[in-house]
Amino acid sequence: VRQYLLDAYDEGWLSLPHRGERFQSMVRQCTETLRLKLNIPQDYTILFTSSATECWEILTQSLTPRRSFHLFNGSFGQKWFDYARALRPGCTGLRFDINDVPDVASLPFDAAETDLVCITQNETSTATQLRDQFILNLFNRIGPALLAVDATSSLGGLALKFIKADIWYGSVQKCLGLPAGLGLLVLSPRAVARAREINEKSHYNSLVSMITNMLNHQTTHTPNVLDIYLLSRVIQARDGIKTIAPHLTERAQKLYDYFEQVQPLGLRPLIDNPDARSITVVGVQGPAALIEEVKRRAREEAGLQLGSGYGDHKATSFRLANFPAVPDAAFEALVQFLEKARSQM
């Protein structure tokens, strides 16, 4: 990314007008490459937002005239629900345990009376994940409602089955390895048709206006030109998702096997149920004092920055970002550090 930043400066992208032909051409190229590398269907619409958080607002304003139903087990799914409920008080939600895979048939919502069914495919705060089969089963159940998926910490790292949901969104600072400040919103033809049917135009980021502007490869607001340029360069240079996803899956499995079988220093996976474990965010748990010591020693002795736990698990866990930009050598160094620490005890 360092070289791409220098290129952006040298090529004049930092002062480029975002209504000009050069920007439009770059957006066209970026979206075409995203389709190719992430396997996004040709008939799905790709939009740029300021962040994944902004997508909560857009989806509630423009696609939820009545109510949405939210299924979550962590802080980010909870925050999405809270925000939607602040705008649409009729929204309902269900929290499930971090080691559970919910039963689709028993979810408490009326598909005919619900505009959006909202799930977090990869919950960063709890290091959990909803698998493809669950999403497919849910999609087949919801009838006229639209299925919206938060894929913030998996977009660009997992081979997402885009055709199995109507709305996908995420940010570029996770698996796409870029500076924060840019979100992606991916819409099915059904979601686009629903936005046009509702035709909500009361906000600068009203969905129908965003869709119309993107037909000309433009945004409704002043976009993050630099991040879009960086995304275009990074996505063009990287392997396709069919190569990246299996590698991340294999790497995650090795980490889970190590912490489950060896349990170095008493550390073990945060999530007991293998079917609920995230591939791109590996959670590790232990006593609070041990977690703090391991994080400190990893930083001081091995130069490794272990991600803190989050929410209820903040003090008793750390999280490992299994993102494409993180080299295999970093995980090998972590295991070597833990093995050395074990031998000294």
C-alpha positions, -999 to 999 in steps of 0.1 A, spaced: 0 0 0 29 23 7 39 24 -30 3 29 -41 0 59 -18 31 74 -34 16 67 -69 -17 84 -59 2 115 -49 24 115 -81 -5 108 -104 -26 136 -89 -54 116 -74 -54 136 -41 -68 166 -59 -88 149 -86 -124 162 -91 -148 133 -83 -173 143 -110 -147 141 -138 -142 114 -164 -109 101 -149 -126 93 -116 -155 77 -133 -132 55 -153 -114 45 -121 -147 36 -104 -157 15 -134 -124 -4 -134 -126 -9 -96 -161 -23 -96 -153 -46 -125 -122 -59 -108 -142 -64 -75 -167 -86 -94 -139 -106 -110 -117 -111 -79 -145 -115 -53 -169 -134 -76 -197 -108 -73 -225 -115 -98 -227 -92 -128 -263 -82 -120 -255 -71 -85 -249 -34 -79 -218 -22 -60 -220 11 -41 -194 30 -21 -202 43 14 -181 60 41 -182 29 63 -201 -3 71 -217 17 99 -233 41 74 -249 11 58 -270 6 89 -285 40 83 -289 36 46 -307 3 49 -331 15 76 -339 47 59 -344 34 24 -354 -3 27 -373 -5 60 -406 14 59 -420 -9 86 -395 -30 106 -365 -53 104 -356 -84 123 -320 -88 137 -302 -120 146 -270 -115 165 -246 -128 192 -222 -99 196 -216 -62 199 -217 -52 163 -249 -71 155 -264 -55 187 -254 -20 176 -270 -25 142 -302 -36 159 -301 -6 183 -295 19 155 -323 4 134 -347 4 163 -339 41 170 -352 49 135 -379 23 133 -392 15 168 -410 -16 155 -378 -35 148 -373 -68 167 -342 -88 175 -330 -121 189 -296 -127 206 -282 -162 205 -253 -178 223 -218 -176 208 -216 -214 207 -250 -219 191 -261 -221 154 -297 -208 154 -326 -230 142 -339 -211 111 -374 -225 114 -379 -212 150 -368 -176 144 -395 -153 158 -404 -131 129 -433 -128 104 -418 -127 69 -448 -110 55 -446 -82 80 -408 -78 79 -389 -56 54 -354 -68 63 -339 -98 80 -305 -88 93 -276 -110 102 -239 -106 110 -221 -132 89 -188 -128 108 -191 -112 142 -158 -96 149 -164 -90 186 -171 -127 194 -150 -144 167 -180 -163 154 -194 -170 120 -226 -181 103 -219 -206 76 -231 -207 40 -257 -234 47 -273 -214 75 -275 -183 52 -291 -204 24 -317 -219 48 -326 -184 61 -328 -170 26 -352 -198 16 -374 -190 46 -378 -152 45 -402 -150 16 -408 -113 5 -384 -99 31 -349 -90 20 -318 -106 36 -291 -82 47 -257 -95 57 -229 -77 76 -197 -91 62 -173 -65 75 -146 -88 87 -150 -114 60 -155 -94 27 -124 -101 7 -113 -130 28 -140 -156 24 -158 -169 -8 -191 -154 0 -222 -167 -18 -236 -134 -29 -266 -149 -47 -278 -163 -13 -287 -128 1 -300 -95 -12 -276 -71 6 -240 -75 16 -218 -48 32 -184 -44 47 -154 -21 51 -120 -21 35 -98 -20 66 -103 -57 75 -97 -84 48 -90 -59 21 -61 -44 41 -67 -7 34 -69 24 56 -104 29 72 -129 53 56 -146 33 29 -174 9 29 -189 -14 2 -226 -21 -2 -236 -48 -26 -272 -52 -38 -291 -79 -56 -315 -70 -84 -344 -77 -59 -329 -51 -35 -325 -25 -62 -361 -31 -74 -373 -27 -38 -354 5 -33 -369 20 -64 -404 8 -54 -401 25 -19 -384 55 -36 -372 71 -4 -353 104 -13 -352 123 19 -315 119 26 -282 126 9 -275 89 10 -309 77 0 -304 43 -17 -324 51 -49 -302 82 -55 -270 62 -48 -281 36 -73 -289 62 -99 -256 80 -95 -236 47 -97 -251 42 -132 -227 70 -142 -199 57 -118 -204 85 -94 -215 89 -57 -241 111 -41 -215 127 -19 -178 136 -20 -163 101 -18 -130 89 -4 -112 92 -37 -78 80 -22 -93 48 -7 -112 40 -38 -79 44 -58 -61 22 -33 -88 -4 -34 -86 -5 -72 -48 -10 -70 -49 -36 -42 -78 -57 -56 -61 -57 -91 -28 -70 -77 -41 -97 -53 -52 -132 -61 -88 -141 -66 -110 -152 -37 -109 -188 -48 -72 -188 -40 -73 -166 -9 -102 -182 9 -88 -218 11 -55 -205 24 -72 -185 52 -94 -215 60 -63 -238 63 -44 -213 84 -74 -208 108 -77 -246 112 -41 -249 121 -45 -222 147 -76 -238 162 -60 -272 162 -30 -258 181 -49 -239 207 -74 -268 211 -49 -297 213 -18 -281 229 -36 -254 250 -3 -235 255 -1 -219 289 -37 -228 294 -50 -208 264 -78 -224 243 -103 -213 216 -128 -188 227 -155 -206 208 -160 -243 217 -183 -252 188 -162 -257 156 -193 -249 135 -196 -215 150 -159 -204 148 -148 -176 126 -122 -182 99 -110 -146 97 -111 -137 134 -96 -164 157 -106 -159 193 -84 -173 222 -94 -173 258 -78 -176 292 -77 -161 327 -75 -123 326 -41 -121 342 -27 -146 317 -42 -128 287 -26 -95 298 8 -112 303 7 -130 270 -2 -98 251 26 -79 269 52 -105 264 43 -111 227 47 -74 221 79 -70 240 97 -103 232 84 -111 197 71 -78 183 36 -92 179 5 -71 185 -23 -94 197 -58 -79 193 -77 -73 225 -109 -90 233 -142 -71 230 -172 -65 251 -180 -92 277 -148 -111 266 -124 -81 266 -104 -90 297 -104 -128 292 -95 -132 255 -75 -119 226 -83 -120 189 -60 -129 160 -68 -112 126 -65 -140 100 -66 -115 71 -49 -119 37 -24 -90 44 -11 -108 75 18 -131 64 21 -168 74 54 -158 92 35 -138 118 15 -168 129 46 -190 129 63 -164 151 33 -165 175 35 -203 178 72 -201 184 68 -175 210 41 -195 229 62 -227 227 92 -208 241 70 -194 269 57 -229 276 92 -243 280 101 -216 305 73 -225 328 
